[in-house]
Amino acid sequence: MDNAELNPGGYVFISHSHQDIKKVRQIRNAMEEEGYEPLCFYLKCLTDEDEIEGLIKREIDAREWFVYIDSPNSRASRWVAKEREYIASLSGKQIVTIDLEKEGSMQEVSRKLIRGLRVMIAYGTADQELANAFRDAFAEKDMQVILDACDRSDLEIRNAEAVAETGCVLVLLSDHGLQDRFLDRIVSEAAASGSILIFVIAAGYEVSDHENKLLQNCAGKYYLNNPLSDGQIAEIVRRVEADVTHDLRKAFSEAQSHSEVEAYYLKNQADPEAERLAREAQDRLDEEQRIKDDILESIERGTMKMTEELRKYLEE
């Protein structure tokens, strides 16, 4: 990615138990090395719980993305429970759950997160202003952005390998756009790496037959208005963010088995699948509670029987 411009950012709140810090630190360090700003909240110097809680809530308010580290330690932590509850009460927050008991390599966990929170914008150099507008809109969502400019006069395909390092590729199509050979490489790399491919088409631009074929394989296509408004850019970014969120949750789907966590986080997501996933999670949670109730009832019946037998024995 030497020729691509990578913006800093990627402010991520990592909700975790400090008992798991060795593994969590590996994720944090890997993300920091890639230019992200992950936060692992642990304030030994503060003893005032109201002050600590206030700081945590203000930091949660300021961030878009949250990684919940699910483990026996985090489930036993009242501070993690407070964070979870507060995050779930807010709308528009993006949450990814990682189960430390099910995940193996922390390097692989980190790679999924790094890719999933990174967007590449491919465009012709004459569309720099439009690319910058999308970059700024994604940055406001705490996502990391790679800007990759390529002029039609360029003979070399530059930075196509960067696609493998991003969870989503946004391609700007216009009269000043990309060579067919560059588009072909982008589509091929996106398919090979599993990156989401999005096409944004400038107002009045006539899509070629070759580009139409490529559009059949993309996750989404959006036609810009003329004049273009900040509201339309924000809406496109919101839809892309929903796609990225879905893909990240899918990447960690095997880890998202803790019913209580799923029920907490999925209930407020704007993803089309969220309602179904939340309902399934709640069903599992209800089933777990039913089993617990049956066990408690059996124990209670057994205790009553033992008490009755003891009473009879004492009377005799």
N, C-alpha and C positions, 0 to 999 in steps of 0.2 A: 504493500500500500504506500510505497514511497512517493508516488506522484499524486496521491489523493489527499485531499484536505480533511482531517479528522477534527471535529470540534470537541472540546472538553465537555464534561458534564456527566450525565448518568447518575444523578443523586438517588441512591437506593438506601432505604431503611431496612436493616436486617434485624428482625425480631427473633431473639434467641435467648437461651439460658446461658449464663456465663460458665456453667459447668461444661458446656460443649465448645468452649472458646478455641480449643486446639484445632478442631475441624472447621469451625466458622472462620477462624483466622486465615485458613488456606483459601477459602472463597474470597474473603475480603482482600487479601494480598493480590490474588490473581486479577481481581477486578480493578484494583488500584494501578497495577502494572499496565492495564489497558486504558487508563485515563478516566476510569469511573470514580465516583465519590461515594463509596458505600459507608454507612454509619452503623457501628456496633455500639449501642448505648450502654455504657457502664461507668457510673460516676461514684467512685469511692469517697470523694471528698465531701459529698453532700449527705446529710443525715435527715434533713427536713423532707418528709415524704411528699408534702404538698408542693414543695419547690421542685422536687424531682419529677413528680407527675406533671407539673405545669410545663417544665422544659421538654419532656417527652411529647406532650400533646402539641406544643408549638412546632416541634420538629416534624411530627407526623403531618400537621396541617400544611407544612411547607413542601412536602414531598409527594410525588406521584406514584412511585413504585415501592412495593414492600415485598420482602422475601421473608416468609415465615419458616423458621427452622423447626420442624416437628420432631420431637424426641421425648422420651420419658421425662427428661429434665425440664424441658420447656412446658410440658403439660402440668408439671408440678409447681411451676413458677407463677406466683401471683402477679409479678410484674409483667410477664409475657401475657398472662390472661388479661390484664388491664390494657395492654397495647392492642391485643387482638380485638377486644370489645370496643375500644375507641375507634380503631381503623374501620371495623365493620359498621359503625354508626355513621360513617361519612360516605358520601356518594362520589363516584368517579375515581376512586382509588384502585390501582391495579395491583393485584396480589398474586404471588407465586409461592406455592408450598413445596418444601423439600423435606422428605422424610429421611433423617439420618440413619435410621435402622434399615432402610431398604436401599439407599444409594450406596454405591461402592466408592469409586474414585472421586475425591473432591475436585480433582482437576477437570473431570468430565462434567461435574455439576457446574463448575465455574464457567466452562466453555459454553454450556447451554445458556447460562444467564448472559454472558458477554455477547453472544450472537443474537440472542433474543431481544436485547435492548438496543441493538444497533441497526440503523437504517442507512442504506447507501442510496444517494441520489445521482443518477446518471443523466447527463444533459449535454447539449451543445454549448460552446462557450458563449454564444450570443444570448443564451437564456440564463445568464449568470444571476440577474436580478430576481427572476422567478425562482431559481434554485435557492437563492439566499432566503427568500420569503418562506419557503418550505422548511429550510434548515432551522430558521428561527422559531417556526411554529412547533417543530418536533422538539427543539431544545427546551421550549416552555413545558413540554410534557416529560422533561427529564430523560430524554432519549439521546443517545449518542449518534451523530450523523457523519457519514463520509460523503464529501462532495467530490464527484468524479467527472471532470469536464473533458469532452472530446469533440474536436471540431471536425467537420466533414472533410477538411483537407488533410487531416492526419492520416498517415499511411500505417501507423502502428496501432495495434489494439492495446490500450494502456489500462492497467489496473483491473482487468477482468477477474483476476484471481482474488480480488478483494471481496467478490460476491460470496465466496465460501466463508467469509468471516462476518457476514451480516445475516440477520434473521429476515430482513425485508429489503427488496430493491425497488426503488421508485424510479421509473423511466419517464422523462419528459419528452414527448413527441411534439415537434413543431417544424416550421420551415427551416429552422436553424439547427435541427436535431442531429441525430447520430447516424453514422454509416450503417448500412445493412449488416456488414460483417461484424461490427461492434454489437449490434442488437442481437445477432445470432449467437454470439459468444455469451452475452449476458443471459439470454434465455437458457442456453445450454448449461451454464454454470449454476444458475438458479435451480434448475431441475435436478442437477447432480447433487447439490448441497442441501436441497430441501428448503431453500429460501422462498419466502413469499414474493411474488412478482406482481407489481402494480404499475399500470400505465396511466399517465396523466396526459391528456391530449389538448393541445392549445386550441382556443376558439378559432374556427374557420380553417383549421388544418385538414387537408384531405389525406386520409390514411391510405397508403399504398396497398396493393394486393398482398405483397410480401408481409407488410406490417399487420394486415388483417389476420393472416395465418398465425402470426406470433401471438396476437391478442386472444386467440382461442385457448392458449395455454396459461393465461395469467389468472391470478386470483381476483383481480378487480380492474376496472377501467373507468376513468372519470373524465368528463368533458368540461373544460373550463369555460366560464362565461366571459363575455366581453361587455363592459369592463370587469376585470377580475376583482372580487372583494376579499377582504380579510376573512369574512365569514365563511366563504366557500373553501378557502385554504384550511381554515380551522375544522370544517366539517370533514374534509378529505383526511386530514391528519387524525381526527377522532375515529374514523372508520378503519384506517390503517392500524391505529393503536389497538382497536378491538380485535383485528385479525392477529396481530402480534401477541396479544394477551392469550387468545385462544391457542395459538401455536405453542406458546411457552407452557401453558397448562397441559397441553397434549404431550409435550416433551417430558414432563414430570408426572404423567398420568398414573404410572405404576406407583409413584411415591404418594400420590394423593389418596390414601386409603383410610386415613383417620377420619371417621364420620363427623365427629364434632367440629374438626377444623374445616372440612368441606362445607358443612351447614353454615358455619359462621361466615365464611368468605364468599361463597358463591351466591348467597342470597341477594347481594347488592350489585352484582356485576351486570353490565349492559350487553353482555354477549348473548347471541341468539340461543346458544346451548345452555346458558346459565340456569334458566328455570328448570329444565329437565334434570341437569346435574344436581342442582340444589334439592329437587324433589327426591331423587334417588338417594342422595346423602342423608336427607332427613328420614327417609324410610329405614335406612340402615341404623341411624341413630335411635329411632323409635324401637327397632327390633332389639338393639343392644339394651335399651332401657327395660324392655319387656322381660328379657332374660334375667337382668339384674333383679327386677321385681320378683320374678319367680323364685330366684335363689333366696332372696331375703324372706319371702313368704315361707319357703321350706324350712329355713333356719328358725323362723319364728314359731312354726308349728312344732318343730323338734324341741325347741326350748320350752314351750308350753307343756309338752308331753313329759319332759324331764322334770319340770317343776311339779306337775301333778303326782308323778311317781315318788318324788322326794317328800311331798306333803303326806302321802299315804304311809310312807316308811316311817316318818316321824310320829304320826298318829299311833302307829302300832307299837 
